[in-house]
Amino acid sequence: MRSTKLILFAIIIAILLAGCGGGNAPASSPTSSANTSSKPAATASAITPVPQPAGSTKITFWYGLSGHNGDVVQEVINKYNQSQKKYYVEGVFQSSYDDTLNKFNASLASQDLPNIVQIYDIGTQRMIDTKQIIPIQDLVNRDHLQSLVDDLEPAIRSYYTIGGKLYSMPFNSSTAVMYFDKNAFRDAGLDPNKKIWTYDELLQAAQKLTKKDASGKASRVGVAFYDYAWLFEEEMAVHNQLYAQPDNGRTQRATKYIFNSNPGVQWLELQKKLLSNGTALYYGVNGANTASAALLTGKAAITFDSIASLRTYVDTAKKNGGKVDVGVAYLPRQTSAQGRTIIGGASLWITNKGTKEQQEGAWDFIKFATQKDTQVFWSSNTGYVPIRLSAYDLPEMKEALSKYPQFQVAIDQIRAAPTNYYNAGCVSGNMLAVRNYVQQATDDYLTGHVSSAQTALDTAVKKSNDSLDEYNASNQ
């Protein structure tokens, strides 16, 4: 019976992932049994893994970060492997966040699972529902390490804590911010040091920032944006609005989405006003890179993106001749907004598979990855927010903040309001599908296929609730 349930669960997950355009096909699955081979497996990282010491226990770690950030993951792994000889962590790249979760769920029936897996934020409920994990809180309590949990950044800790229990250990965390060109702001007579912009102020600023030639064609617009449901989720949190009932899935399983409330409608209407005024460019669902390029080439003065991209923005601006002076502000909001942004990124989960020794090795690596010096190395080399409050006391972190002062704005933003159910983020089993529905609704409204933002979001909520009912029925 247990095997049948796992197979059914995997099929449902695969369907939901397919509905969201999961991405590339999964790579071949490594075994989770103890292995003392000295030859490391192939890796997508440009960083060469250190050799495995004879007699050490292999810990398999699936991760989904690519490019430079994937290289830093391998560097963290190498640092751990060189710090001791009892365990050996083998990093196995899985192409993307979606592919990692897809492969994990597809492997449930065969039980061919890793010892550690990096899963992005919205996969939290799904991971809990697999019943194939060891909650981090259980290990924290066993080893009397609550002081470590208490030192986690509150906004980050709150996301991965459900029903008072920390299920996974945060690893790479970020939040969304408003990027802008300080030089363009100065030229338009706007304050480049202003951190908080209301919707009305953003509309007015976009008018001043837009430049048109003699023919009326815009050579620079105020805002370049794209369709990403994470930004929609951030805006709901900023305005202290629940995404789902009850309590965003924080006290019990989410049973009903309610994101078609006024703040969601107003966020879509703000974007439509910018477009109607001729002060913005919209690049659609897959337009993140194009929107950032518009800012960095002077074709737009504002865009929205993750703070984890800060170094890329700053470095690219320098390579382009320094004409763009990259600034960072809070996400725009209504005047009455009292909330804060939620976090994004991913966390580390320990599976209950493999040997007892492998499970202990997985926990040992996670403790290493969360050490404050490791977190400073990680943050300084990637742009993600350190998960430990004490990391900011180290000179290396102070140096990083001095080099990239814009980073402090993101830190201030996630500390701008007390943690509550609104800004902890929504936890539910079908969030992948829901993001797809929200993005479709946004695009339909912005491109004129649906006449009102309310109608578009009402449709998205209905689809989301139908999907949630199906998911919950299979995972009680």
Backbone torsions as a table, in degrees:
resi	resn	phi	psi	omega
1	MET	NA	-42.8	179.8
2	ARG	-60.4	-42.1	179.1
3	SER	-63.1	-41.1	-179.9
4	THR	-62.3	-41.7	179.3
5	LYS	-64.1	-40.0	179.9
6	LEU	-65.0	-40.8	179.1
7	ILE	-64.0	-44.0	178.9
8	LEU	-61.7	-42.5	179.6
9	PHE	-60.9	-44.3	-178.6
10	ALA	-63.1	-38.7	179.7
11	ILE	-65.1	-44.2	179.4
12	ILE	-61.2	-44.5	179.7
13	ILE	-61.2	-43.3	-179.1
14	ALA	-61.3	-39.2	178.8
15	ILE	-64.6	-45.5	-179.8
16	LEU	-63.1	-41.4	179.5
17	LEU	-65.3	-41.0	179.2
18	ALA	-61.4	-35.8	179.2
19	GLY	-65.0	-20.4	-178.1
20	CYS	-104.1	8.5	-178.7
21	GLY	64.7	59.8	-172.7
22	GLY	-56.3	-31.6	177.5
23	GLY	117.4	-144.0	-172.6
24	ASN	-71.2	159.8	176.9
25	ALA	-68.1	145.5	-178.6
26	PRO	-66.0	151.7	176.3
27	ALA	-80.2	171.9	179.6
28	SER	-65.4	149.2	-173.3
29	SER	-90.8	131.0	174.6
30	PRO	-79.2	160.9	176.6
31	THR	-81.0	158.8	-179.8
32	SER	-107.2	7.5	179.3
33	SER	-80.0	157.7	179.8
34	ALA	-61.3	138.4	-175.9
35	ASN	-144.6	132.0	-179.1
36	THR	-113.2	22.3	177.3
37	SER	-63.7	141.1	-177.5
38	SER	-89.3	-5.1	-178.3
39	LYS	-97.2	116.0	-178.7
40	PRO	-69.4	150.3	178.8
41	ALA	-71.4	162.4	178.5
42	ALA	-62.8	145.3	-178.8
43	THR	-137.9	150.0	179.3
44	ALA	-78.5	-13.0	-177.4
45	SER	-73.1	148.6	174.7
46	ALA	-77.9	-10.2	179.2
47	ILE	-88.2	125.8	-178.3
48	THR	-76.0	128.0	177.1
49	PRO	-65.1	144.6	175.0
50	VAL	-71.5	152.6	-179.6
51	PRO	-65.5	152.8	178.7
52	GLN	-83.4	127.8	177.4
53	PRO	-66.4	145.2	177.7
54	ALA	-61.5	136.8	176.5
55	GLY	85.4	-5.3	179.3
56	SER	-80.5	157.9	179.7
57	THR	-94.5	126.7	-178.0
58	LYS	-80.3	133.4	176.1
59	ILE	-115.7	118.2	-178.4
60	THR	-88.5	130.5	-175.1
61	PHE	-128.7	112.9	175.2
62	TRP	-90.8	134.4	177.0
63	TYR	-140.2	159.8	-174.0
64	GLY	-120.8	7.0	178.7
65	LEU	-82.7	137.5	-177.6
66	SER	-117.7	-178.9	175.8
67	GLY	59.3	-141.4	-177.3
68	HIS	-59.6	-43.4	-178.5
69	ASN	-64.9	-34.7	175.5
70	GLY	-64.9	-36.1	176.7
71	ASP	-62.8	-40.1	-179.1
72	VAL	-69.3	-33.5	173.7
73	VAL	-56.7	-47.1	-179.6
74	GLN	-65.6	-33.4	176.9
75	GLU	-65.1	-40.5	177.0
76	VAL	-63.0	-42.7	177.7
77	ILE	-60.1	-45.8	179.5
78	ASN	-60.9	-42.2	178.9
79	LYS	-59.6	-42.6	178.9
80	TYR	-65.1	-48.1	-177.3
81	ASN	-61.7	-31.2	178.6
82	GLN	-81.3	-14.0	-176.8
83	SER	-83.5	-15.4	-179.2
84	GLN	-160.6	169.4	-175.7
85	LYS	-123.5	3.6	-178.0
86	LYS	-77.2	-39.1	-178.6
87	TYR	-121.8	154.5	175.9
88	TYR	-133.7	115.6	179.7
89	VAL	-88.7	125.5	176.7
90	GLU	-106.5	111.6	177.5
91	GLY	-80.7	130.9	-179.9
92	VAL	-124.1	110.3	-177.4
93	PHE	-71.6	137.1	-176.0
94	GLN	-119.1	23.0	172.2
95	SER	80.1	-42.3	-178.1
96	SER	-168.5	171.1	174.0
97	TYR	-59.8	-48.5	-178.5
98	ASP	-58.7	-45.3	-177.7
99	ASP	-66.6	-32.9	178.1
100	THR	-64.7	-48.6	179.0
101	LEU	-65.7	-39.6	178.8
102	ASN	-59.9	-47.7	-178.0
103	LYS	-67.1	-39.5	-180.0
104	PHE	-59.6	-48.5	-178.6
105	ASN	-68.7	-34.4	177.1
106	ALA	-67.7	-22.2	-177.8
107	SER	-92.7	-0.4	-177.5
108	LEU	-61.0	-43.5	-176.5
109	ALA	-65.0	-40.1	-178.8
110	SER	-81.8	-14.8	-177.6
111	GLN	63.2	21.2	179.1
112	ASP	-88.3	72.3	-171.1
113	LEU	-111.9	155.5	177.0
114	PRO	-76.5	172.4	174.9
115	ASN	-83.4	-33.1	176.8
116	ILE	-132.4	141.9	175.3
117	VAL	-139.7	137.8	176.0
118	GLN	-91.7	118.1	-178.4
119	ILE	-123.9	134.7	-178.2
120	TYR	-72.7	163.7	-168.9
121	ASP	-46.5	-49.3	-172.6
122	ILE	-76.8	1.5	174.3
123	GLY	-91.1	4.6	-172.9
124	THR	-58.8	-52.6	-178.3
125	GLN	-63.0	-37.5	179.6
126	ARG	-62.4	-42.6	180.0
127	MET	-64.1	-41.8	177.2
128	ILE	-60.4	-41.4	-176.5
129	ASP	-70.8	-17.4	177.2
130	THR	-68.2	-25.9	-175.9
131	LYS	58.5	27.1	179.2
132	GLN	-113.9	20.5	-174.8
133	ILE	-125.6	158.8	173.8
134	ILE	-106.0	113.1	-179.8
135	PRO	-57.7	133.9	179.6
136	ILE	-59.0	-35.1	-178.5
137	GLN	-60.0	-33.2	179.1
138	ASP	-63.5	-40.4	179.9
139	LEU	-73.8	-36.3	176.3
140	VAL	-60.5	-46.8	-179.4
141	ASN	-65.4	-40.8	-179.6
142	ARG	-61.2	-41.2	-174.7
143	ASP	-96.8	7.5	178.2
144	HIS	55.4	51.6	-176.7
145	LEU	-114.5	30.6	179.7
146	GLN	-60.1	-26.7	178.6
147	SER	-61.6	-31.6	176.3
148	LEU	-66.1	-45.8	-179.5
149	VAL	-63.9	-40.2	-179.9
150	ASP	-64.8	-22.5	-179.6
151	ASP	-88.5	-3.0	177.2
152	LEU	-72.6	143.1	175.3
153	GLU	-53.3	124.5	-174.1
154	PRO	-53.1	-43.0	-179.3
155	ALA	-63.3	-34.6	-179.8
156	ILE	-76.3	-46.9	-179.8
157	ARG	-59.0	-40.7	-175.2
158	SER	-63.7	-32.5	-177.2
159	TYR	-64.7	-42.3	-174.0
160	TYR	-93.7	10.5	177.2
161	THR	-106.7	117.2	-178.9
162	ILE	-124.7	127.5	-177.8
163	GLY	60.3	31.5	178.9
164	GLY	80.8	4.1	-177.7
165	LYS	-117.4	129.4	175.7
166	LEU	-81.3	111.1	-174.5
167	TYR	-86.0	-34.3	-178.7
168	SER	-137.4	162.8	-179.1
169	MET	-96.4	121.2	176.5
170	PRO	-54.5	144.9	179.6
171	PHE	-129.6	-69.9	177.7
172	ASN	-110.6	114.4	-175.2
173	SER	-123.7	145.1	-179.0
174	SER	-146.5	-179.3	170.2
175	THR	-150.6	166.4	-178.1
176	ALA	-90.2	143.4	179.6
177	VAL	-138.1	171.3	173.0
178	MET	-99.6	117.6	174.0
179	TYR	-92.1	143.4	178.7
180	PHE	-151.4	162.4	178.8
181	ASP	-94.1	110.2	-178.8
182	LYS	-60.7	-36.3	179.8
183	ASN	-63.8	-42.0	178.0
184	ALA	-63.8	-38.6	178.6
185	PHE	-64.1	-43.9	179.5
186	ARG	-61.3	-44.5	-178.6
187	ASP	-62.4	-31.1	-178.1
188	ALA	-90.7	2.9	179.7
189	GLY	77.1	22.7	179.8
190	LEU	-101.7	152.9	-177.7
191	ASP	-76.5	112.0	-178.9
192	PRO	-75.9	-7.8	-179.3
193	ASN	-103.0	1.2	-179.8
194	LYS	-72.4	127.4	-175.2
195	LYS	-94.0	-29.6	-174.4
196	ILE	-120.5	123.2	-179.6
197	TRP	-119.8	129.3	175.7
198	THR	-80.0	168.0	177.8
199	TYR	-58.7	-44.9	-179.5
200	ASP	-63.6	-40.9	179.1
201	GLU	-66.0	-35.9	178.2
202	LEU	-66.4	-41.0	177.9
203	LEU	-61.2	-43.7	179.1
204	GLN	-67.4	-40.9	179.4
205	ALA	-64.6	-39.9	-179.7
206	ALA	-61.3	-37.0	176.8
207	GLN	-61.9	-46.6	-178.3
208	LYS	-68.2	-31.3	-176.4
209	LEU	-81.8	-19.5	-178.2
210	THR	-77.0	128.2	178.0
211	LYS	-114.9	136.4	179.2
212	LYS	-126.7	146.3	178.5
213	ASP	-84.0	-174.0	-175.8
214	ALA	-61.7	-26.9	-178.9
215	SER	-85.3	-4.6	-179.6
216	GLY	93.0	0.9	179.2
217	LYS	-81.1	136.3	-178.3
218	ALA	-76.0	121.2	173.3
219	SER	-87.6	-20.4	172.6
220	ARG	-150.5	133.4	176.4
221	VAL	-104.2	165.8	-180.0
222	GLY	-69.9	-45.0	-172.8
223	VAL	-133.8	137.5	169.1
224	ALA	-115.4	123.3	-179.8
225	PHE	-139.0	169.3	-176.3
226	TYR	-141.1	175.6	-172.5
227	ASP	-100.6	103.2	179.3
228	TYR	-139.3	119.4	-174.5
229	ALA	-65.0	-22.7	177.2
230	TRP	-59.7	-39.4	177.6
231	LEU	-65.4	-36.8	176.0
232	PHE	-62.4	-43.8	178.2
233	GLU	-62.0	-39.4	178.6
234	GLU	-61.8	-43.9	-178.9
235	GLU	-65.0	-36.2	176.7
236	MET	-62.7	-41.7	179.9
237	ALA	-66.8	-41.5	179.2
238	VAL	-58.0	-32.4	-177.4
239	HIS	-99.1	17.7	176.9
240	ASN	52.8	48.9	179.2
241	GLN	-116.9	133.3	175.7
242	LEU	-70.2	143.7	174.7
243	TYR	-88.1	-35.0	-178.7
244	ALA	-146.9	156.9	175.3
245	GLN	-107.1	152.3	-9.8
246	PRO	-84.1	140.4	169.7
247	ASP	53.2	38.4	180.0
248	ASN	57.8	26.5	178.9
249	GLY	76.4	16.2	-174.2
250	ARG	-86.7	-29.5	-177.7
251	THR	-105.2	-24.3	173.3
252	GLN	-159.6	172.3	-175.8
253	ARG	-55.7	134.2	177.0
254	ALA	-63.8	136.2	-177.8
255	THR	-123.8	-12.7	-176.6
256	LYS	-156.4	128.7	175.2
257	TYR	-85.2	142.1	-178.7
258	ILE	-138.3	31.4	-175.3
259	PHE	-78.7	5.1	176.8
260	ASN	-88.9	30.8	178.5
261	SER	-85.1	176.7	-172.4
262	ASN	-57.2	-43.4	179.4
263	PRO	-59.7	-37.4	177.2
264	GLY	-65.6	-42.3	177.6
265	VAL	-61.2	-44.5	-177.7
266	GLN	-66.2	-33.6	177.4
267	TRP	-64.5	-43.7	177.8
268	LEU	-66.6	-40.0	-179.3
269	GLU	-67.3	-33.9	175.6
270	LEU	-59.2	-45.9	-179.3
271	GLN	-64.7	-38.2	179.7
272	LYS	-66.2	-39.1	177.9
273	LYS	-63.0	-41.7	179.0
274	LEU	-61.1	-40.4	178.8
275	LEU	-69.7	-43.5	-178.7
276	SER	-64.1	-32.2	179.5
277	ASN	-78.2	-7.4	-177.3
278	GLY	73.0	23.7	-177.2
279	THR	-111.7	13.7	-179.2
280	ALA	-148.7	158.9	172.6
281	LEU	-120.7	136.1	-179.0
282	TYR	-114.0	127.5	-174.4
283	TYR	-111.4	9.6	173.1
284	GLY	77.8	-169.1	-173.3
285	VAL	-64.2	-39.1	-175.8
286	ASN	-103.4	28.9	-171.5
287	GLY	-101.2	16.2	-176.9
288	ALA	-59.4	-47.6	-178.2
289	ASN	-66.1	-37.2	-180.0
290	THR	-68.7	-38.1	178.7
291	ALA	-66.0	-42.8	178.9
292	SER	-67.1	-36.3	177.5
293	ALA	-64.4	-35.8	178.4
294	ALA	-61.6	-41.8	177.4
295	LEU	-65.6	-46.3	-172.7
296	LEU	-74.7	-13.6	176.4
297	THR	-106.6	5.8	176.8
298	GLY	82.6	9.9	179.1
299	LYS	-84.5	-13.1	176.1
300	ALA	-147.0	157.9	-177.4
301	ALA	-106.3	-13.3	-176.3
302	ILE	-143.3	144.0	167.0
303	THR	-151.5	175.3	-179.2
304	PHE	-124.8	135.6	-175.9
305	ASP	-164.4	178.0	178.6
306	SER	-76.8	145.5	176.0
307	ILE	-65.2	-21.2	177.8
308	ALA	-63.5	-15.7	179.0
309	SER	-91.2	2.1	-173.9
310	LEU	-54.2	-49.0	-177.3
311	ARG	-61.6	-37.3	177.9
312	THR	-63.8	-43.1	178.9
313	TYR	-61.5	-49.6	-176.2
314	VAL	-65.0	-46.5	-177.8
315	ASP	-66.2	-40.5	179.3
316	THR	-66.3	-40.1	178.2
317	ALA	-60.1	-40.2	178.1
318	LYS	-65.9	-42.8	179.5
319	LYS	-63.8	-29.4	-180.0
320	ASN	-83.4	8.8	175.6
321	GLY	102.2	1.1	176.3
322	GLY	76.3	14.3	179.4
323	LYS	-69.4	-26.7	177.3
324	VAL	-102.7	125.6	177.2
325	ASP	-104.3	105.6	-170.6
326	VAL	-72.6	123.2	174.5
327	GLY	-116.7	160.9	179.4
328	VAL	-132.8	135.8	176.6
329	ALA	-135.0	170.1	174.3
330	TYR	-63.6	159.7	170.2
331	LEU	-61.9	143.5	179.9
332	PRO	-63.9	158.4	-174.5
333	ARG	-156.9	166.3	171.6
334	GLN	-70.9	155.5	-178.3
335	THR	-56.8	-34.4	-175.1
336	SER	-84.4	-1.7	-174.8
337	ALA	-61.4	134.9	-178.3
338	GLN	-123.6	2.7	-174.3
339	GLY	-95.8	-161.4	177.2
340	ARG	-142.6	168.6	178.6
341	THR	-75.7	158.7	174.2
342	ILE	-93.1	174.5	179.1
343	ILE	-101.2	159.6	172.9
344	GLY	-124.7	-171.3	179.6
345	GLY	108.0	-146.1	-173.9
346	ALA	-150.6	168.2	-179.9
347	SER	-134.7	170.5	-178.5
348	LEU	-105.9	129.6	-179.3
349	TRP	-114.8	139.7	174.7
350	ILE	-101.5	127.2	178.6
351	THR	-86.8	159.7	178.2
352	ASN	-93.3	23.3	179.5
353	LYS	-102.2	176.2	-178.4
354	GLY	76.6	-170.3	-178.9
355	THR	-83.4	165.1	175.7
356	LYS	-59.1	-38.3	-179.8
357	GLU	-64.7	-38.6	177.5
358	GLN	-65.4	-39.1	178.0
359	GLN	-63.6	-39.3	177.5
360	GLU	-68.0	-36.9	177.5
361	GLY	-65.7	-37.6	177.6
362	ALA	-62.5	-43.5	179.0
363	TRP	-66.1	-37.4	179.2
364	ASP	-63.8	-41.9	178.3
365	PHE	-65.1	-42.3	-179.3
366	ILE	-63.2	-39.9	176.6
367	LYS	-62.3	-37.6	176.7
368	PHE	-65.0	-44.5	-177.3
369	ALA	-65.3	-22.9	-179.0
370	THR	-97.3	-2.6	175.2
371	GLN	-57.9	145.4	-173.4
372	LYS	-63.5	-33.4	178.2
373	ASP	-70.9	-35.0	175.7
374	THR	-65.9	-41.1	179.8
375	GLN	-65.8	-35.5	176.3
376	VAL	-67.0	-42.3	176.2
377	PHE	-59.6	-46.0	-179.2
378	TRP	-61.9	-50.9	-177.8
379	SER	-64.4	-43.5	-176.8
380	SER	-65.1	-26.1	-176.7
381	ASN	-102.6	-7.0	-178.9
382	THR	-124.0	-36.5	-174.5
383	GLY	103.1	-3.1	175.6
384	TYR	-74.3	156.3	-179.0
385	VAL	-75.8	131.9	175.6
386	PRO	-60.1	139.7	-178.7
387	ILE	-83.5	-15.7	-177.5
388	ARG	-101.7	130.3	177.0
389	LEU	-62.6	-38.0	-177.5
390	SER	-69.2	-13.9	179.2
391	ALA	-62.8	-27.8	-177.8
392	TYR	-71.9	-11.4	178.7
393	ASP	-82.0	-15.9	-176.5
394	LEU	-79.3	142.9	-177.4
395	PRO	-60.5	-32.0	-179.5
396	GLU	-65.3	-35.6	179.0
397	MET	-73.6	-38.6	177.3
398	LYS	-62.6	-37.3	178.0
399	GLU	-66.2	-40.6	179.2
400	ALA	-63.9	-40.9	178.6
401	LEU	-67.7	-31.6	177.2
402	SER	-69.5	-36.7	-179.9
403	LYS	-74.8	-36.3	-179.3
404	TYR	-124.1	74.2	-177.5
405	PRO	-62.9	-20.7	178.6
406	GLN	-61.6	-25.4	-177.3
407	PHE	-62.5	-30.9	-178.4
408	GLN	-63.3	-29.7	179.9
409	VAL	-62.4	-41.4	179.3
410	ALA	-65.6	-39.7	177.9
411	ILE	-63.0	-46.0	178.6
412	ASP	-60.7	-36.5	-176.3
413	GLN	-66.4	-41.8	-179.1
414	ILE	-78.5	-6.2	175.4
415	ARG	-108.8	11.0	-171.6
416	ALA	-76.4	-12.6	179.7
417	ALA	-151.5	154.0	178.3
418	PRO	-61.9	149.1	178.4
419	THR	-69.0	135.1	176.5
420	ASN	-149.3	-176.6	-177.9
421	TYR	-65.9	-27.8	-179.8
422	TYR	-66.7	-48.1	-172.9
423	ASN	-98.9	2.5	173.7
424	ALA	-72.8	-22.8	-178.8
425	GLY	101.8	153.4	-178.3
426	CYS	-84.6	133.0	176.4
427	VAL	-116.7	115.8	176.8
428	SER	-156.1	163.3	-172.2
429	GLY	-79.4	-15.0	-176.0
430	ASN	-118.7	29.2	-176.3
431	MET	-61.7	-28.5	176.5
432	LEU	-61.0	-48.0	179.2
433	ALA	-65.2	-38.7	-178.1
434	VAL	-63.0	-42.1	177.5
435	ARG	-59.0	-37.8	178.0
436	ASN	-64.3	-42.3	179.5
437	TYR	-65.2	-40.8	179.8
438	VAL	-66.0	-41.9	179.4
439	GLN	-66.4	-37.2	176.6
440	GLN	-65.0	-41.3	179.2
441	ALA	-63.4	-43.6	179.7
442	THR	-62.1	-47.2	-179.2
443	ASP	-64.5	-41.6	179.4
444	ASP	-59.6	-40.2	-178.9
445	TYR	-73.5	-46.0	-175.9
446	LEU	-68.6	-27.1	-179.7
447	THR	-96.0	3.3	174.3
448	GLY	86.1	7.0	178.9
449	HIS	-76.9	-22.1	174.3
450	VAL	-127.0	136.3	-169.8
451	SER	-78.5	-25.0	-177.8
452	SER	-133.4	148.1	178.0
453	ALA	-64.9	-36.9	-179.7
454	GLN	-61.8	-45.4	179.4
455	THR	-62.9	-42.2	-179.4
456	ALA	-61.6	-44.8	-178.9
457	LEU	-73.1	-32.3	175.4
458	ASP	-60.3	-41.5	178.2
459	THR	-64.6	-43.2	179.5
460	ALA	-63.2	-40.4	179.4
461	VAL	-64.7	-41.9	179.3
462	LYS	-62.2	-45.9	179.1
463	LYS	-63.0	-40.2	-178.6
464	SER	-65.0	-41.4	-179.0
465	ASN	-71.2	-35.3	175.1
466	ASP	-62.4	-43.6	179.1
467	SER	-66.0	-40.4	-179.8
468	LEU	-65.4	-41.1	178.1
469	ASP	-58.6	-42.8	-179.8
470	GLU	-65.8	-43.3	-179.9
471	TYR	-63.7	-49.4	-177.6
472	ASN	-62.7	-36.0	179.4
473	ALA	-62.5	-27.6	-178.7
474	SER	-94.7	-3.9	-172.7
475	ASN	-137.1	37.5	177.6
476	GLN	-83.4	NA	NA
